[in-house]
Amino acid sequence: MASIFTRIVNGEIPSYKVAESDDYYAFLDINPLMKGHTLVIPKVEVDYIFDLDNDTYNGLFAFAKKVSHSIKNVIPCERIGVVVMGMEVPHAHIHLIPINKMSDMDFTRPKLEIDSAEFLKIANKIERGL
């Protein structure tokens, strides 16, 4: 069965897309730690990031770098934190999180509650910044 991320790429599940290429897709995390928290995935479904072939792996990080610049330009923050945990969804992905302090990346803290209008506004700003 396809992962939830593959279903998002295929348009079966809606997402707040911020960027897309032939091989990669970036969208807002619906359970964000910070406004602008974005997930970046390869379109090919591979569970573990270190099982990606070298070209896909390198391309994923290059795509994430491009997206991170746009996030930083539109979301006030000191840095864009990068996390690869790979435990929650069996599809390789990178978390890009706008941060001002280390505790902004604490996945055990409560997630932000953002309504769909604000998600759309954030996604559009990031996408326009690319």
C-alpha positions as CSV (number, residue, x, y, z in Angstrom):
1,M,0.0,0.0,0.0
2,A,1.2,3.5,-0.9
3,S,2.5,5.7,2.0
4,I,0.5,8.8,2.9
5,F,3.3,10.9,1.2
6,T,2.9,8.9,-2.0
7,R,-0.8,9.5,-1.8
8,I,-0.2,13.2,-1.3
9,V,2.1,13.3,-4.4
10,N,-0.6,11.5,-6.4
11,G,-3.2,14.0,-5.4
12,E,-5.3,11.5,-3.4
13,I,-4.8,13.4,-0.2
14,P,-4.7,17.2,-0.2
15,S,-1.6,19.1,1.0
16,Y,-0.3,22.6,1.3
17,K,2.3,22.4,-1.5
18,V,5.2,24.8,-1.4
19,A,7.4,23.4,-4.2
20,E,7.4,20.6,-6.7
21,S,9.8,19.3,-9.4
22,D,9.7,16.1,-11.5
23,D,11.4,14.2,-8.7
24,Y,10.6,16.0,-5.4
25,Y,7.7,17.5,-3.5
26,A,7.6,19.9,-0.5
27,F,4.6,20.7,1.6
28,L,3.7,22.1,4.9
29,D,3.6,19.7,7.9
30,I,-0.1,19.7,9.1
31,N,1.2,19.2,12.7
32,P,3.9,21.9,12.7
33,L,6.4,22.8,15.4
34,M,6.7,26.3,14.0
35,K,4.9,28.2,11.2
36,G,6.5,27.2,7.9
37,H,7.5,23.7,9.1
38,T,7.9,22.0,5.8
39,L,8.4,18.4,4.7
40,V,10.5,17.6,1.6
41,I,10.2,14.2,0.0
42,P,11.4,12.3,-3.1
43,K,8.5,11.3,-5.2
44,V,9.9,7.8,-5.4
45,E,8.7,5.9,-2.3
46,V,11.7,4.6,-0.3
47,D,11.3,4.0,3.4
48,Y,14.8,4.8,4.7
49,I,16.6,7.9,3.5
50,F,20.0,6.2,3.4
51,D,18.5,3.6,1.0
52,L,18.0,6.2,-1.6
53,D,20.3,6.0,-4.6
54,N,23.0,8.6,-4.6
55,D,21.4,10.8,-7.3
56,T,18.0,10.9,-5.6
57,Y,19.6,11.5,-2.2
58,N,21.8,14.4,-3.4
59,G,18.9,15.8,-5.4
60,L,16.6,15.7,-2.4
61,F,19.0,17.7,-0.3
62,A,19.6,20.2,-3.1
63,F,15.8,20.6,-3.5
64,A,15.5,21.0,0.3
65,K,18.2,23.7,0.3
66,K,16.3,25.7,-2.4
67,V,13.1,25.4,-0.3
68,S,14.9,26.4,2.9
69,H,16.0,29.6,1.4
70,S,12.5,30.5,0.5
71,I,11.2,29.6,3.9
72,K,13.9,31.8,5.6
73,N,13.0,34.7,3.3
74,V,9.3,34.7,4.3
75,I,9.2,33.3,7.9
76,P,11.0,35.4,10.5
77,C,13.6,33.1,12.0
78,E,17.3,32.8,12.8
79,R,17.8,29.5,10.9
80,I,16.1,26.7,9.2
81,G,16.6,23.5,11.3
82,V,16.9,20.2,9.4
83,V,15.7,17.0,10.9
84,V,15.7,13.5,9.4
85,M,14.1,11.0,11.8
86,G,12.2,8.7,9.4
87,M,10.2,7.0,12.1
88,E,6.7,8.4,11.6
89,V,6.1,7.7,7.9
90,P,7.7,4.9,5.9
91,H,8.8,7.3,3.1
92,A,12.1,9.2,3.2
93,H,11.6,12.8,4.2
94,I,13.3,15.9,5.5
95,H,11.8,18.3,8.1
96,L,12.7,22.0,7.5
97,I,11.8,24.0,10.6
98,P,12.1,27.7,11.0
99,I,13.9,28.1,14.4
100,N,15.2,30.8,16.8
101,K,16.4,28.5,19.5
102,M,17.1,24.8,19.9
103,S,13.9,24.0,21.8
104,D,11.9,25.1,18.6
105,M,12.9,21.6,17.3
106,D,11.6,19.6,20.3
107,F,9.2,17.1,18.7
108,T,7.7,16.3,22.1
109,R,6.2,19.7,22.7
110,P,2.6,20.5,21.6
111,K,2.2,21.2,17.9
112,L,0.8,24.5,16.6
113,E,-2.8,24.7,15.7
114,I,-3.2,26.6,12.4
115,D,-6.4,27.0,10.4
116,S,-6.5,26.2,6.7
117,A,-6.6,29.8,5.6
118,E,-3.3,30.5,7.4
119,F,-1.7,27.3,6.0
120,L,-2.7,28.4,2.5
121,K,-1.2,31.9,3.2
122,I,2.1,30.4,4.4
123,A,2.3,27.9,1.6
124,N,1.7,30.6,-1.0
125,K,4.3,32.9,0.5
126,I,6.9,30.2,0.5
127,E,6.1,29.1,-3.1
128,R,6.2,32.6,-4.4
129,G,9.7,33.0,-2.7
130,L,11.2,30.2,-4.8
